[in-house]
Amino acid sequence: MEPTSWTTPGVFTGPGGVLTAQGGPLSGELTVHTEWEQGQARVAVRYQDGGEWYALAGSPVACPDPQASRSVHQCAVEAVRAGGAVSFTPWPVTPAA
């Protein structure tokens, strides 16, 4: 299957920011990007003005198919908005019917 990706710019972090694997917590206006490939969804963020992508702590996550990666992406956007600087954990994702 082809890789599938989702991108949402202009997401403001909640209190405490979002925890990344490489850069620690980031806060402010971010772009959230999710890419699905071979049963995994990789979620990354970067500052709105561009630059380096940072994997969310907890990414990649198991994801059964490209359609389910849309749910993972939306969960990641909501996690960034919530803040708290905790590892990303999407709700249970099930394959699309």
Summary of the structure (lengths in Angstrom):
residues: 97
radius of gyration: 12.4
end to end distance: 17.2
largest distance: 37.8
contacts: 295
relative contact order: 0.26
helix: 18%
strand: 38%
